[in-house]
């Protein structure tokens, strides 16, 4: 029996174009104006549909899926404020370069600002955070309208993955009646094929870069958040055999090598301020991907390299350190191959100076950690030894992402975080979406405020039984006691930390998850084996740590590394 699609032809044409351009997943939120879209996407056997009621959660869920699948995922919502609820995830996808295809149902344009229900100005609603945006014709009553729809949708889906991935927005006005159905005969469409050209350097450009590369006494390759990439990792490891090249990574860089500096803040904390200039490179190389470390940014802004090259095919070139001298418009892998194949490295002690400092820090770090009382830092020092191999780890913003950077052992796991905009608003939903499409167990580590803020992430039927969440309940936003300036205790507790003393037990049980809890090191060590062994029911481990002591201990930790 043929599937029944919406009888609105623009909707059927849109779905067909999505299939032709490789869309295989759609995350849909319920609504009335988007009923034709719901009928047609759910009837399409080539697209797997997911239903998430809360649009903000749905958008981050789709972001997590696209992050893992490395392909565009469609988001479908009704008109009005539903589309506005996508905005935080759209901004995150823009800065994280994740391909989301936002499809918003709309009222016909003549009803905008005419006091009609669920009607707002949806044209260019994400103007500052979108790669491409369009509004489709209301109907296909002419060849011109059919041509326009085909062109707009094809362009949107092309831009989602061209020149650095990112979100695109397709707005589709739909007129009543909305609930009609139709069976369509198969129709072969003629769709324009757009092929993205691979960007290459000219011989003159390549030679100019190689001359500066080979003349550089010290080269720093600084990596922020990256997806796991074996070829890139292999090239960087090969370059790390050269004494004048230093590779700095973070846990979210997903790069592992003993000659990389993998805990940037830990090493920088041990360097005397008057010696900082000695650790500055003559040539700095960066790729796309946000950095967590503020300290390395401060070092490079205060002690600028002679050259800074940003290597990326994305249209935006950040000048993070106010030292940019070249925007190299090629893929990082191709750039590194060029440097490796043509390099004539100088003798240098640059890499050794960093690695010697790293070795000194390891001893001080171990000495301090072994004598810690129960606190956030102690928890992270213990957790790393219990995470099963091959686990994918998602981590929330604020303190969790900073703690994991202090332990090289976390680099053995695939690591992901919403570091595009660094917000707490959708971290849980992103982790749930990512976990739904991977073949391994996922662990999500979060703070209490981040967890409560995005609790609707648990309000769906896609929680895998091996999905695990660790909530570090330290009684509020603990990061503010570490990063904030002078303020009264009342200001801190009421307006920044938002002091609270509640448990998430009833919340998680209400969503059908198993709840574990601990309040000490002994309790943690007893519960961790069972927590990780239970793969029959999605579960949450709530870890309570002392609210006031955590920031004091972390500050003392960095002081002891000096």
C-alpha positions as CSV (number, residue, x, y, z in Angstrom):
1,X,0.0,0.0,0.0
2,X,1.3,3.4,-1.0
3,X,2.1,5.8,1.9
4,X,-0.2,8.8,2.3
5,X,1.6,12.2,2.3
6,X,0.1,15.6,2.9
7,X,-1.9,16.8,-0.1
8,X,0.0,20.1,0.0
9,X,2.4,19.8,-3.0
10,X,5.1,22.1,-1.6
11,X,5.5,19.8,1.4
12,X,5.9,16.6,-0.7
13,X,8.4,18.4,-2.9
14,X,10.4,19.5,0.1
15,X,10.5,16.0,1.6
16,X,11.6,14.5,-1.8
17,X,14.4,17.0,-2.0
18,X,15.6,16.2,1.5
19,X,15.8,12.5,0.5
20,X,17.6,13.3,-2.7
21,X,20.2,15.4,-0.8
22,X,21.0,12.8,1.9
23,X,18.7,13.6,4.8
24,X,18.1,10.4,6.7
25,X,16.9,11.6,10.1
26,X,14.3,14.2,11.2
27,X,13.5,15.3,14.7
28,X,9.9,16.5,14.9
29,X,8.0,18.5,17.5
30,X,4.2,18.2,17.6
31,X,2.0,21.1,16.3
32,X,-0.9,22.0,14.1
33,X,0.6,24.2,11.4
34,X,3.3,21.6,10.8
35,X,0.8,18.8,10.5
36,X,1.5,18.5,6.7
37,X,5.2,18.2,7.4
38,X,4.6,15.6,10.1
39,X,2.4,13.5,7.7
40,X,5.0,13.6,4.9
41,X,8.2,13.1,6.9
42,X,6.7,10.2,8.8
43,X,5.3,8.6,5.6
44,X,8.7,8.7,4.0
45,X,10.4,5.4,4.4
46,X,13.9,6.9,3.6
47,X,13.8,9.2,6.7
48,X,13.8,8.0,10.3
49,X,11.7,10.3,12.4
50,X,12.1,11.1,16.1
51,X,9.5,12.9,18.2
52,X,10.6,15.4,20.9
53,X,7.9,17.7,22.5
54,X,10.1,20.5,23.8
55,X,11.6,22.3,20.8
56,X,14.6,23.6,22.7
57,X,15.5,20.0,23.7
58,X,14.6,18.7,20.3
59,X,17.1,21.1,18.6
60,X,20.0,20.1,20.9
61,X,19.0,16.4,20.5
62,X,19.3,16.8,16.7
63,X,22.6,18.6,17.2
64,X,23.9,15.6,19.2
65,X,22.8,13.3,16.4
66,X,24.4,15.4,13.6
67,X,27.6,15.7,15.7
68,X,28.0,11.9,15.8
69,X,26.6,11.1,12.3
70,X,28.7,13.7,10.5
71,X,25.7,14.5,8.3
72,X,22.8,16.9,8.3
73,X,19.8,16.2,10.5
74,X,16.4,17.8,9.9
75,X,14.4,19.7,12.6
76,X,10.7,20.2,12.0
77,X,8.5,22.5,14.1
78,X,5.2,24.4,14.0
79,X,4.9,28.2,13.6
80,X,5.3,30.9,16.2
81,X,7.5,30.7,19.3
82,X,8.3,27.0,18.5
83,X,10.9,28.2,16.0
84,X,12.4,30.7,18.6
85,X,13.0,27.8,20.9
86,X,15.4,26.3,18.4
87,X,17.6,29.4,18.6
88,X,20.1,28.3,21.3
89,X,20.9,25.1,19.5
90,X,21.1,26.9,16.1
91,X,23.7,29.3,17.6
92,X,25.6,26.4,19.1
93,X,25.5,24.5,15.8
94,X,26.8,27.6,14.0
95,X,29.9,28.0,16.2
96,X,30.4,24.3,16.5
97,X,30.0,23.9,12.7
98,X,27.3,21.1,13.0
99,X,24.9,20.7,10.1
100,X,21.3,21.2,11.2
101,X,18.4,21.7,8.7
102,X,15.7,23.7,10.4
103,X,12.3,23.4,8.8
104,X,9.7,25.7,10.3
105,X,6.1,25.8,9.4
106,X,4.7,29.3,9.0
107,X,1.4,31.2,8.3
108,X,1.1,32.7,4.8
109,X,2.9,36.0,4.7
110,X,-0.3,38.1,4.5
111,X,-1.2,37.1,8.0
112,X,2.0,38.2,9.7
113,X,1.4,41.0,12.2
114,X,-2.4,40.6,11.7
115,X,-3.2,39.3,15.3
116,X,-3.5,35.7,14.0
117,X,-2.6,33.0,16.4
118,X,1.0,31.5,16.6
119,X,2.1,34.0,14.0
120,X,5.4,35.8,14.3
121,X,8.0,37.2,11.9
122,X,9.8,34.0,11.0
123,X,11.8,35.2,7.9
124,X,15.5,35.4,8.8
125,X,14.6,34.5,12.4
126,X,18.2,33.2,13.0
127,X,19.8,35.9,10.9
128,X,23.0,36.2,13.0
129,X,23.6,32.4,13.4
130,X,22.7,30.8,10.1
131,X,24.6,29.8,6.9
132,X,21.5,30.1,4.6
133,X,17.9,31.1,5.1
134,X,14.9,31.0,2.8
135,X,11.1,31.1,2.7
136,X,9.4,28.8,0.2
137,X,6.5,29.6,-2.1
138,X,3.1,28.9,-0.6
139,X,2.1,26.6,-3.5
140,X,3.3,25.0,-6.7
141,X,0.7,26.5,-9.0
142,X,3.2,27.5,-11.7
143,X,6.5,26.2,-13.2
144,X,8.2,29.3,-11.7
145,X,7.2,28.4,-8.2
146,X,8.3,24.8,-8.6
147,X,11.7,26.0,-10.0
148,X,12.1,28.5,-7.1
149,X,11.3,25.8,-4.4
150,X,13.7,23.3,-6.0
151,X,16.5,26.0,-6.2
152,X,16.0,27.3,-2.6
153,X,15.9,23.9,-0.9
154,X,18.8,22.6,-2.9
155,X,20.9,25.6,-2.0
156,X,20.0,25.3,1.7
157,X,21.0,21.6,1.9
158,X,24.2,22.4,0.0
159,X,25.2,25.2,2.3
160,X,24.7,22.9,5.4
161,X,27.9,21.1,4.5
162,X,29.9,23.4,2.2
163,X,32.8,25.5,3.4
164,X,32.5,24.3,7.0
165,X,29.3,22.7,8.2
166,X,26.5,24.7,9.9
167,X,22.8,25.2,10.3
168,X,20.4,26.3,7.6
169,X,16.8,27.4,7.8
170,X,13.9,26.6,5.5
171,X,10.7,28.4,6.3
172,X,7.6,27.0,4.7
173,X,4.3,29.0,4.8
174,X,1.3,26.6,4.9
175,X,-2.3,27.6,4.2
176,X,-5.4,25.8,5.5
177,X,-6.7,23.1,5.2
178,X,-3.8,21.3,6.7
179,X,-4.9,17.8,7.3
180,X,-5.6,16.5,3.7
181,X,-3.8,13.4,2.5
182,X,-2.8,12.2,-0.9
183,X,-1.0,9.3,-2.6
184,X,1.6,10.4,-5.1
185,X,2.8,8.5,-8.1
186,X,6.6,8.1,-8.3
187,X,8.0,10.9,-10.2
188,X,11.6,11.2,-11.3
189,X,12.9,14.7,-10.6
190,X,15.7,16.6,-12.3
191,X,17.7,18.1,-9.4
192,X,20.7,20.3,-10.0
193,X,23.8,18.7,-8.6
194,X,26.2,20.9,-6.7
195,X,29.7,19.6,-6.2
196,X,31.9,21.4,-3.7
197,X,35.3,22.1,-5.1
198,X,38.3,21.1,-2.9
199,X,40.3,24.2,-2.0
200,X,44.0,24.1,-2.8
201,X,46.9,26.5,-2.4
202,X,48.6,27.8,-5.5
203,X,52.3,27.1,-5.9
204,X,53.2,30.6,-5.0
205,X,51.1,30.6,-1.9
206,X,52.4,27.2,-0.8
207,X,56.0,28.3,-1.3
208,X,55.5,31.5,0.7
209,X,54.1,29.5,3.7
210,X,56.8,26.8,3.5
211,X,59.6,29.4,3.6
212,X,58.2,30.9,6.8
213,X,57.5,27.5,8.3
214,X,61.1,26.3,7.7
215,X,62.5,29.6,9.1
216,X,60.4,29.4,12.3
217,X,62.5,28.6,15.4
218,X,59.4,27.5,17.3
219,X,56.0,26.3,16.0
220,X,53.0,25.8,18.2
221,X,50.0,23.9,16.9
222,X,47.1,24.8,19.2
223,X,44.0,22.6,19.1
224,X,40.6,23.2,20.5
225,X,37.5,21.1,20.1
226,X,37.8,18.6,17.3
227,X,36.0,15.4,16.2
228,X,38.0,12.2,16.4
229,X,40.1,12.1,13.2
230,X,42.7,9.3,12.8
231,X,44.5,10.9,9.8
232,X,44.8,14.3,11.5
233,X,46.1,12.6,14.7
234,X,48.7,10.6,12.7
235,X,50.0,13.7,11.0
236,X,50.2,15.7,14.2
237,X,52.1,12.8,15.9
238,X,54.5,12.8,13.0
239,X,55.1,16.5,13.3
240,X,55.6,16.1,17.1
241,X,58.8,14.2,16.3
242,X,60.3,17.5,15.2
243,X,61.9,19.4,18.1
244,X,60.8,22.9,17.1
245,X,57.1,21.8,16.8
246,X,54.9,21.7,19.9
247,X,51.3,20.4,19.8
248,X,48.9,21.6,22.5
249,X,45.6,19.8,22.9
250,X,42.6,19.7,25.2
251,X,40.4,16.7,26.2
252,X,37.8,17.8,23.5
253,X,40.5,17.8,20.8
254,X,40.4,14.0,20.7
255,X,44.1,13.7,20.0
256,X,46.4,11.5,22.0
257,X,50.2,11.4,22.0
258,X,52.8,11.5,24.9
259,X,54.6,14.4,23.2
260,X,51.5,16.6,23.1
261,X,50.8,19.0,26.0
262,X,47.4,17.6,26.9
263,X,46.7,19.6,30.1
264,X,47.4,23.2,29.1
265,X,46.3,25.0,32.3
266,X,48.2,22.6,34.5
267,X,51.5,23.2,32.7
268,X,50.9,27.0,32.4
269,X,50.2,27.2,36.1
270,X,53.8,26.0,36.8
271,X,55.6,28.6,34.7
272,X,56.9,31.7,36.3
273,X,55.2,34.8,35.0
274,X,58.5,36.4,34.1
275,X,59.4,33.4,31.9
276,X,56.1,33.3,29.9
277,X,57.6,34.9,26.9
278,X,60.1,32.0,26.5
279,X,57.2,29.6,25.9
280,X,55.6,31.8,23.1
281,X,56.1,30.4,19.6
282,X,57.4,32.4,16.6
283,X,54.7,30.7,14.5
284,X,51.2,29.8,15.9
285,X,49.0,27.4,13.9
286,X,45.3,27.0,14.8
287,X,42.3,25.2,13.3
288,X,38.6,25.6,14.0
289,X,37.3,24.5,17.4
290,X,36.8,26.5,20.6
291,X,39.4,26.4,23.3
292,X,38.5,26.0,27.0
293,X,41.7,27.3,28.4
294,X,41.7,31.0,29.1
295,X,45.3,30.9,30.3
296,X,46.7,30.0,26.9
297,X,44.7,32.8,25.4
298,X,46.1,35.2,27.9
299,X,49.7,34.0,27.2
300,X,49.4,34.4,23.5
301,X,47.6,37.8,23.7
302,X,50.3,39.2,26.0
303,X,53.2,37.6,24.2
304,X,52.2,37.6,20.6
305,X,53.8,35.2,18.1
306,X,55.4,36.7,15.0
307,X,53.1,34.8,12.8
308,X,49.6,33.3,13.4
309,X,48.1,31.2,10.7
310,X,44.5,30.0,11.0
311,X,43.8,26.9,8.8
312,X,40.2,26.4,7.8
313,X,37.7,26.2,4.9
314,X,35.0,28.0,7.0
315,X,34.1,31.5,5.8
316,X,34.8,33.1,9.2
317,X,38.4,33.6,10.4
318,X,38.8,34.4,14.1
319,X,41.7,36.5,15.3
320,X,41.5,35.2,18.8
321,X,45.0,36.3,19.8
322,X,45.1,39.6,17.9
323,X,48.1,38.3,16.0
324,X,46.6,36.8,12.8
325,X,48.9,37.1,9.8
326,X,47.4,34.5,7.4
327,X,44.0,32.8,6.8
328,X,44.9,29.5,5.0
329,X,41.8,28.4,3.2
330,X,42.5,24.6,2.9
331,X,41.6,21.5,5.0
332,X,43.9,21.1,8.0
333,X,44.9,17.6,6.8
334,X,46.0,18.9,3.4
335,X,47.9,21.7,5.1
336,X,49.8,19.4,7.5
337,X,50.7,17.0,4.6
338,X,52.2,20.0,2.7
339,X,54.3,21.0,5.7
340,X,55.5,17.5,6.4
341,X,56.4,16.7,2.8
342,X,58.5,19.9,2.4
343,X,59.7,20.8,5.9
344,X,63.4,21.4,6.8
345,X,63.1,21.9,10.5
346,X,65.6,23.8,12.6
347,X,67.4,22.5,15.7
348,X,65.4,23.7,18.7
349,X,64.8,23.2,22.4
350,X,61.3,24.6,22.2
351,X,59.4,21.4,22.5
352,X,61.8,20.1,25.1
353,X,61.2,23.2,27.3
354,X,57.5,22.5,27.4
355,X,57.9,18.7,28.0
356,X,60.3,19.3,30.8
357,X,57.8,21.6,32.4
358,X,55.1,19.0,31.9
359,X,57.2,16.3,33.7
360,X,57.7,18.6,36.7
361,X,54.0,19.2,36.9
362,X,53.1,15.5,36.9
363,X,54.9,14.9,40.1
364,X,53.3,17.9,41.9
365,X,49.9,17.0,40.5
366,X,50.1,13.5,41.8
367,X,51.3,14.6,45.2
368,X,48.5,17.0,45.7
369,X,45.7,14.7,44.3
370,X,46.7,11.8,46.6
371,X,46.2,13.9,49.7
372,X,42.9,15.5,48.7
373,X,39.8,15.4,50.9
374,X,36.4,14.6,49.3
375,X,35.6,17.4,46.8
376,X,35.0,17.9,43.1
377,X,38.6,17.5,42.1
378,X,39.0,14.3,44.1
379,X,35.9,12.9,42.4
380,X,37.4,13.5,38.9
381,X,40.7,12.0,40.0
382,X,38.8,8.8,40.8
383,X,36.2,8.6,38.1
384,X,38.7,8.2,35.2
385,X,39.8,4.8,36.4
386,X,36.3,3.3,36.3
387,X,34.9,4.4,32.9
388,X,34.7,1.4,30.7
389,X,36.9,1.3,27.6
390,X,35.3,2.5,24.3
391,X,32.7,4.7,26.2
392,X,31.8,7.9,24.5
393,X,31.9,10.8,26.9
394,X,29.8,14.0,26.8
395,X,30.6,16.7,29.3
396,X,28.6,19.8,30.3
397,X,30.0,23.3,30.4
398,X,31.1,25.3,33.5
399,X,33.2,23.3,36.0
400,X,33.0,19.7,34.5
401,X,34.7,20.7,31.3
402,X,37.5,22.4,33.2
403,X,38.1,19.5,35.7
404,X,38.5,16.8,33.0
405,X,41.2,19.0,31.3
406,X,43.4,18.4,34.4
407,X,43.7,14.6,33.9
408,X,45.4,13.2,30.8
409,X,43.7,9.9,31.4
410,X,40.4,11.3,30.1
411,X,42.0,11.7,26.6
412,X,41.7,8.0,26.0
413,X,37.9,8.4,25.5
414,X,36.1,10.0,22.6
415,X,35.1,13.3,24.1
416,X,32.4,15.8,23.1
417,X,31.0,19.0,24.6
418,X,29.0,22.1,23.5
419,X,31.9,24.4,23.3
420,X,30.6,26.4,20.3
421,X,28.8,28.9,22.6
422,X,29.7,27.3,25.9
423,X,26.1,27.5,27.3
424,X,24.6,25.1,29.8
425,X,21.1,25.2,28.2
426,X,21.2,22.0,26.1
427,X,24.1,19.9,27.2
428,X,21.9,17.0,28.4
429,X,19.7,17.0,25.3
430,X,22.8,17.0,23.1
431,X,24.2,14.0,25.0
432,X,20.9,12.1,24.7
433,X,20.7,12.8,21.0
434,X,24.3,11.7,20.4
435,X,23.8,8.5,22.4
436,X,20.8,7.5,20.3
437,X,22.9,7.1,17.2
438,X,26.2,5.6,18.3
439,X,27.1,1.9,18.8
440,X,28.8,2.3,22.2
441,X,27.7,3.3,25.7
442,X,27.6,7.1,26.4
443,X,28.5,8.7,29.7
444,X,27.3,12.3,30.3
445,X,29.0,14.3,33.1
446,X,27.2,17.5,34.3
447,X,26.7,19.8,37.2
448,X,23.5,20.2,39.1
449,X,22.3,23.5,37.6
450,X,23.1,22.4,34.1
451,X,21.1,19.2,34.7
452,X,18.1,20.9,36.1
453,X,18.1,23.5,33.4
454,X,17.8,20.9,30.7
455,X,15.7,18.3,32.5
456,X,13.3,18.0,29.6
457,X,16.1,16.1,27.8
458,X,14.8,13.0,29.6
459,X,11.3,13.6,28.3
460,X,11.4,11.3,25.3
461,X,11.5,7.6,24.4
462,X,15.0,7.5,23.0
463,X,17.0,7.0,26.2
464,X,19.2,4.0,25.6
465,X,19.4,1.5,28.5
466,X,23.2,1.9,28.6
467,X,23.0,5.7,28.7
468,X,24.5,7.1,32.0
469,X,24.5,10.5,33.6
470,X,26.7,11.7,36.5
471,X,25.3,14.8,38.2
472,X,27.8,16.5,40.4
473,X,25.6,18.1,43.0
474,X,27.7,20.8,44.7
475,X,24.7,22.9,45.8
476,X,24.7,25.4,42.9
477,X,26.8,27.1,40.3
478,X,30.2,26.3,41.8
479,X,32.2,27.8,39.0
480,X,31.3,31.3,40.2
481,X,33.2,30.8,43.4
482,X,36.3,30.1,41.3
483,X,36.1,32.7,38.5
484,X,34.1,35.6,40.0
485,X,35.5,38.8,41.3
486,X,34.9,40.3,44.7
487,X,31.2,40.3,45.9
488,X,29.2,39.9,49.1
489,X,28.2,36.4,50.2
490,X,24.5,37.3,49.7
491,X,25.2,38.3,46.1
492,X,27.2,35.1,45.5
493,X,24.7,32.7,47.0
494,X,21.5,34.3,45.6
495,X,22.4,35.7,42.2
496,X,25.4,33.7,40.9
497,X,25.8,30.4,42.7
498,X,22.0,30.1,43.3
499,X,22.5,28.1,46.4
500,X,20.2,25.1,46.7
501,X,20.0,21.9,48.6
502,X,17.8,19.5,46.6
503,X,18.3,16.0,45.2
504,X,17.4,15.0,41.6
505,X,16.2,11.5,42.8
506,X,12.5,12.1,42.3
507,X,13.0,13.9,39.0
508,X,15.0,11.1,37.4
509,X,12.8,8.4,38.8
510,X,9.8,10.3,37.4
511,X,11.3,9.9,33.9
512,X,11.9,6.2,34.5
513,X,15.7,6.3,35.1
514,X,17.5,4.4,37.9
515,X,19.0,6.7,40.6
516,X,22.3,6.1,42.4
517,X,23.8,8.4,45.0
518,X,27.0,9.0,47.0
519,X,28.3,11.6,49.4
520,X,31.8,10.4,50.1
521,X,34.8,8.7,48.5
522,X,34.0,5.4,50.1
523,X,30.4,5.5,48.8
524,X,31.6,6.5,45.4
525,X,34.0,3.6,45.1
526,X,31.3,1.1,46.1
527,X,28.7,2.4,43.7
528,X,30.8,3.1,40.6
529,X,31.2,-0.6,39.6
530,X,27.4,-1.3,39.8
531,X,26.6,2.0,38.1
532,X,28.8,1.2,35.0
533,X,27.8,-2.5,35.0
534,X,24.0,-1.7,34.8
535,X,23.2,-1.5,31.1
536,X,19.6,-2.6,31.4
537,X,18.2,0.8,32.4
538,X,19.3,4.4,31.8
539,X,20.7,5.6,35.0
540,X,21.9,8.7,37.0
541,X,24.6,8.8,39.6
542,X,24.2,11.9,41.9
543,X,27.5,12.8,43.5
544,X,27.2,15.3,46.3
545,X,30.3,17.4,47.1
546,X,31.0,20.2,49.6
547,X,29.7,23.5,48.2
548,X,32.1,25.9,49.9
549,X,35.3,23.8,49.8
550,X,35.5,23.0,46.0
551,X,36.7,26.4,44.8
552,X,39.1,26.8,47.6
553,X,40.7,23.4,46.9
554,X,40.9,24.1,43.1
555,X,42.7,27.4,43.8
556,X,45.1,25.7,46.2
557,X,45.7,23.1,43.6
558,X,46.9,25.6,41.0
559,X,49.0,27.4,43.6
560,X,50.8,24.2,44.5
561,X,51.8,23.6,40.9
562,X,54.0,26.7,40.9
